[in-house]
Amino acid sequence: MYSIKNSMIFLISDMWGDSKNILNISKYGRANNNELNFFHILSKKEIEFDFQGNYEFIDSENKSSQILSTKQIKRYYKEEIKKRIEKFKKIINSHSNNYLLLLNDSDLYSSLYKYFMDRGSDVF
């Protein structure tokens, strides 16, 4: 089996998939002297839940659906997304990996440039 050694690895994702897989990657990221960088990209709407009106929400596992008013779930959603982001950040950083939350409507070039410049000479 081929193994990667002494590499800088980037995982760029919205992290809406199976969080166990993402966290397992984090756990083994430092193996073989690799550096693992997680760039978590979300939209402002996903964080702020900037929706109004009624929407049909469909459970991706059992396909059941329910129509809810955004007023009914906005506070709960914002609390849960904040917990999710903090969970990823805490676990990824606890394994000596790097985590950066990026908004897809921001200037990604500037954000990444700042990220690498803040890290200093250990990158270049």
Buried (B, 14 or more C-beta within 10 A) or exposed (E): EEEEEEEEEEBEBEBEEEEEEBBEBBBEBEEEEBBBBBBBBBEEEBBEBEEEEEEEEEEEEEEEEEEEEBEEBBEEBEEEBEEBBEEBBEBBEEBEBBBBBBBEEEEBEEBBEEBEEEEEEEEE
